[in-house]
Amino acid sequence: MNLSLRVLGKRSDGYHLLDTVMVPVGLYDEIEITKLKLGKVGLSVTCDHPLVPSGKRNLAYQAASLLLGEKGIHDPVRIHIRKRIPVGGGLGGGSSDAAATLKGIDRLFRLGCKRREILSLAASLGADIPFFVYGRPARAHGIGNLLRHIPSFPRLWMVILYPGFPVSTRWVYQNLAFKLTKSIENTSINVPLKGPEELKRFLVNDLEKVTIRRYPRIAFLKERLIQEGAAGALMSGSGSSVFGIFLARQRAREAFRRLRKEEGVQAYLVRSLS
């Protein structure tokens, strides 16, 4: 999840340069990786969600195929994804699945891969996949692939709201009216997260205006989170999910119980992981 996302520039190849603070949260898909008997189909990926592609278009398939190919392994493997992370919600579901698949294949076949090897493979698949391999709060630069660990990250209680529709990341970046923005000046985020006013100044997403112009429901849900006691609220990534940060677990639970009744909304109560 992006607690802050600034777009700093654009490379000649079309990728945007970012300065973003990312934090893992307790919302995850379940991935089952099974080594099959010889004679079965080589590699297959299925998912219980109709919007998630199977086969070669799935990032988990690409991750498994890449690592198995690198190690010269031809054993048949079946991967099944039980989806919990909303599809197209700006929460990195596909990327986290790819990262988990790389680590799962490494463990299943006892490959003993070094972290730097897994990170290198992850970066070749997608800019944000190394973050999910890393699995700790980090500040990301470049196109999101250059990570720096944030130590002593505070525990945050959050309510995530998914409005029931996906948003295309490609469309958002294509419609971004680019202008130079400043990077986050304070590299330590402990101070900005201590109080509501500091938190609101820290929670910035340069992609919000683009997405909200087309999907005003996102702005409405941000406001609902504030009404229910969130110290700050923000759209995650390119959308469509939004999250509110609560300074106390009980307040987050109370807000979650009310917001889960919002029509057309999927609500999740999570905390940050470190």
C-alpha positions as CSV (number, residue, x, y, z in Angstrom):
1,M,0.0,0.0,0.0
2,N,1.3,3.5,-0.9
3,L,1.2,5.9,2.1
4,S,2.6,8.6,-0.1
5,L,3.1,8.7,-3.9
6,R,4.9,11.5,-5.8
7,V,5.5,11.4,-9.5
8,L,8.9,13.1,-10.1
9,G,9.5,12.7,-13.8
10,K,9.2,10.5,-16.9
11,R,11.8,8.4,-18.6
12,S,12.4,8.2,-22.3
13,D,10.9,4.7,-22.3
14,G,7.6,6.0,-20.9
15,Y,8.0,4.8,-17.3
16,H,7.4,7.4,-14.6
17,L,9.9,8.2,-11.8
18,L,8.4,7.9,-8.4
19,D,9.1,8.7,-4.7
20,T,6.8,6.6,-2.7
21,V,6.5,5.2,0.8
22,M,5.1,1.6,0.7
23,V,4.0,-0.6,3.6
24,P,2.7,-4.2,3.6
25,V,-0.6,-4.8,5.3
26,G,-2.4,-7.9,6.6
27,L,-4.5,-8.5,3.4
28,Y,-3.3,-11.3,1.2
29,D,-4.2,-13.9,-1.4
30,E,-3.7,-17.6,-0.8
31,I,-1.4,-19.4,-3.3
32,E,-1.2,-23.2,-3.5
33,I,1.8,-24.5,-5.4
34,T,1.8,-28.3,-6.1
35,K,4.5,-30.4,-7.7
36,L,2.8,-32.9,-9.9
37,K,3.8,-36.4,-11.0
38,L,5.8,-36.6,-14.2
39,G,3.7,-36.9,-17.3
40,K,1.3,-34.2,-16.3
41,V,0.9,-30.8,-18.0
42,G,4.1,-28.6,-17.4
43,L,2.9,-25.5,-15.7
44,S,-0.7,-24.3,-15.0
45,V,-2.1,-21.4,-13.1
46,T,-5.8,-21.1,-12.1
47,C,-7.7,-18.6,-9.9
48,D,-11.1,-18.5,-8.2
49,H,-11.7,-14.9,-9.5
50,P,-13.2,-14.5,-13.0
51,L,-11.2,-11.3,-13.7
52,V,-7.8,-12.8,-13.0
53,P,-6.3,-14.3,-16.2
54,S,-4.9,-17.8,-16.2
55,G,-2.0,-19.1,-18.1
56,K,0.8,-16.9,-19.5
57,R,-1.0,-13.6,-18.9
58,N,-0.9,-14.2,-15.1
59,L,2.1,-12.7,-13.2
60,A,2.3,-15.8,-11.0
61,Y,2.7,-17.9,-14.1
62,Q,5.4,-15.7,-15.5
63,A,7.2,-15.7,-12.1
64,A,7.1,-19.5,-11.9
65,S,8.1,-20.0,-15.5
66,L,11.1,-17.6,-15.1
67,L,12.5,-19.2,-12.0
68,L,11.9,-22.8,-13.1
69,G,13.5,-21.9,-16.5
70,E,16.5,-20.3,-14.8
71,K,17.1,-23.5,-12.7
72,G,16.5,-25.9,-15.6
73,I,13.5,-27.5,-13.8
74,H,10.9,-29.2,-16.0
75,D,8.7,-30.9,-13.4
76,P,5.0,-30.2,-13.9
77,V,3.7,-27.6,-11.4
78,R,0.1,-26.5,-10.6
79,I,-0.6,-23.1,-9.0
80,H,-4.0,-22.1,-7.7
81,I,-4.7,-18.6,-6.4
82,R,-7.5,-17.9,-3.9
83,K,-8.2,-14.2,-4.4
84,R,-8.6,-12.0,-1.3
85,I,-7.0,-8.8,-2.5
86,P,-9.5,-6.8,-4.7
87,V,-8.7,-6.9,-8.4
88,G,-7.7,-3.6,-9.9
89,G,-7.8,-1.9,-6.6
90,G,-4.3,-0.4,-6.5
91,L,-3.2,-2.8,-3.8
92,G,-0.6,-4.8,-5.7
93,G,-2.5,-8.1,-5.7
94,G,-0.9,-9.5,-8.9
95,S,2.6,-8.3,-7.9
96,S,2.3,-9.8,-4.4
97,D,1.2,-13.1,-6.0
98,A,4.2,-13.1,-8.3
99,A,6.6,-12.4,-5.3
100,A,5.0,-15.2,-3.3
101,T,5.3,-17.6,-6.2
102,L,9.0,-16.9,-6.6
103,K,9.5,-17.6,-2.9
104,G,7.2,-20.6,-3.0
105,I,8.9,-22.2,-5.9
106,D,12.3,-21.6,-4.2
107,R,11.1,-23.3,-1.1
108,L,9.2,-26.2,-2.8
109,F,12.2,-27.3,-4.9
110,R,14.7,-26.4,-2.2
111,L,16.7,-24.2,-4.5
112,G,18.4,-22.1,-1.8
113,C,18.2,-18.9,-3.8
114,K,19.8,-15.8,-2.3
115,R,17.5,-12.9,-1.7
116,R,19.3,-10.8,-4.2
117,E,18.7,-13.4,-6.9
118,I,15.0,-13.5,-6.1
119,L,14.9,-9.7,-6.1
120,S,16.6,-9.5,-9.5
121,L,14.1,-11.9,-11.0
122,A,11.3,-10.0,-9.4
123,A,12.5,-6.7,-10.9
124,S,12.5,-8.2,-14.4
125,L,8.8,-9.0,-14.0
126,G,7.5,-5.7,-12.6
127,A,8.7,-2.6,-10.9
128,D,6.8,-3.1,-7.6
129,I,7.3,-6.9,-7.3
130,P,10.7,-6.5,-5.4
131,F,8.8,-4.6,-2.7
132,F,6.6,-7.7,-2.0
133,V,9.7,-9.9,-2.0
134,Y,11.2,-7.5,0.5
135,G,8.1,-7.6,2.6
136,R,9.0,-4.6,4.9
137,P,8.1,-0.9,5.0
138,A,10.2,0.9,2.4
139,R,10.7,4.1,0.5
140,A,10.9,3.4,-3.2
141,H,12.6,5.5,-5.9
142,G,13.2,5.0,-9.6
143,I,10.2,3.4,-11.2
144,G,9.4,1.9,-7.8
145,N,12.1,-0.7,-7.9
146,L,14.8,1.0,-5.8
147,L,14.0,0.2,-2.2
148,R,15.3,1.6,1.1
149,H,14.1,0.1,4.3
150,I,12.3,2.3,6.8
151,P,13.3,1.1,10.3
152,S,11.1,1.3,13.4
153,F,7.9,1.7,11.4
154,P,4.9,2.4,13.7
155,R,1.9,0.0,13.7
156,L,-1.0,1.5,11.9
157,W,-4.6,0.4,11.9
158,M,-6.4,0.9,8.6
159,V,-9.8,0.4,7.0
160,I,-9.6,-0.3,3.2
161,L,-12.6,0.3,1.1
162,Y,-12.9,-1.2,-2.4
163,P,-15.7,0.5,-4.4
164,G,-16.5,-2.6,-6.4
165,F,-14.8,-1.6,-9.7
166,P,-11.2,-1.9,-11.0
167,V,-9.1,0.9,-12.3
168,S,-6.5,0.5,-15.1
169,T,-3.1,1.6,-13.9
170,R,-2.0,2.2,-17.6
171,W,-5.0,4.5,-18.2
172,V,-4.2,6.6,-15.1
173,Y,-0.6,7.2,-16.0
174,Q,-1.6,7.9,-19.7
175,N,-4.0,10.6,-18.5
176,L,-1.7,12.1,-15.9
177,A,-1.1,15.8,-16.7
178,F,2.5,15.6,-15.7
179,K,4.2,18.4,-13.9
180,L,7.3,18.3,-11.8
181,T,6.6,17.5,-8.2
182,K,8.9,17.5,-5.2
183,S,10.1,14.4,-3.5
184,I,9.3,13.7,0.2
185,E,11.7,15.9,2.1
186,N,11.6,14.0,5.4
187,T,13.2,10.5,5.0
188,S,11.9,9.5,8.5
189,I,8.2,9.0,8.6
190,N,7.9,8.5,12.3
191,V,7.3,12.1,13.1
192,P,4.6,12.8,10.4
193,L,2.6,9.9,11.6
194,K,2.2,11.0,15.2
195,G,-0.9,13.2,14.8
196,P,-3.8,13.9,12.5
197,E,-2.5,17.2,11.0
198,E,1.0,15.8,10.3
199,L,-0.5,12.7,8.9
200,K,-2.8,14.6,6.5
201,R,0.2,16.5,5.1
202,F,2.1,13.3,4.6
203,L,-0.7,11.5,2.8
204,V,-0.2,12.6,-0.8
205,N,-1.0,10.8,-4.0
206,D,-0.3,12.6,-7.3
207,L,-2.5,10.1,-9.2
208,E,-5.7,10.8,-7.2
209,K,-6.9,13.8,-9.2
210,V,-6.7,11.8,-12.5
211,T,-8.6,8.8,-11.1
212,I,-11.2,10.8,-9.1
213,R,-12.2,12.9,-12.1
214,R,-13.4,9.7,-13.8
215,Y,-14.5,7.9,-10.6
216,P,-15.9,10.4,-8.1
217,R,-17.1,7.6,-5.9
218,I,-13.5,7.4,-4.7
219,A,-13.6,10.9,-3.3
220,F,-16.9,10.1,-1.6
221,L,-15.4,7.0,0.1
222,K,-12.4,9.1,1.3
223,E,-14.8,11.5,2.9
224,R,-16.7,8.7,4.5
225,L,-13.5,7.4,6.1
226,I,-12.9,10.8,7.6
227,Q,-16.5,11.1,8.8
228,E,-16.0,7.7,10.6
229,G,-12.9,9.0,12.5
230,A,-9.9,8.3,10.3
231,A,-7.0,10.6,11.0
232,G,-6.3,10.7,7.3
233,A,-7.5,9.0,4.1
234,L,-5.9,8.4,0.7
235,M,-6.4,6.5,-2.5
236,S,-3.9,3.6,-2.8
237,G,-1.7,3.6,-5.9
238,S,-3.7,4.3,-9.0
239,G,-6.9,3.3,-7.3
240,S,-9.6,2.2,-7.0
241,S,-9.2,1.3,-3.3
242,V,-9.0,4.0,-0.6
243,F,-7.8,3.6,3.0
244,G,-8.2,5.4,6.2
245,I,-5.6,5.4,9.0
246,F,-6.9,5.3,12.6
247,L,-4.8,6.2,15.6
248,A,-6.5,3.5,17.8
249,R,-7.5,-0.1,17.0
250,Q,-10.9,0.3,18.6
251,R,-11.8,3.3,16.5
252,A,-10.8,1.4,13.4
253,R,-13.0,-1.6,14.4
254,E,-16.0,0.6,15.0
255,A,-15.5,2.4,11.7
256,F,-15.1,-1.0,9.9
257,R,-18.4,-2.3,11.3
258,R,-20.2,0.7,10.0
259,L,-18.5,1.1,6.6
260,R,-18.8,-2.6,5.7
261,K,-22.6,-1.8,5.3
262,E,-21.9,0.8,2.7
263,E,-23.7,-0.2,-0.6
264,G,-21.4,-1.7,-3.2
265,V,-18.3,-1.6,-1.0
266,Q,-15.9,-4.3,0.2
267,A,-14.3,-3.2,3.5
268,Y,-11.2,-4.7,5.1
269,L,-9.8,-4.0,8.6
270,V,-6.0,-4.4,8.5
271,R,-2.8,-3.3,10.2
272,S,0.6,-2.5,8.8
273,L,3.2,-5.2,8.9
274,S,6.9,-4.7,9.7
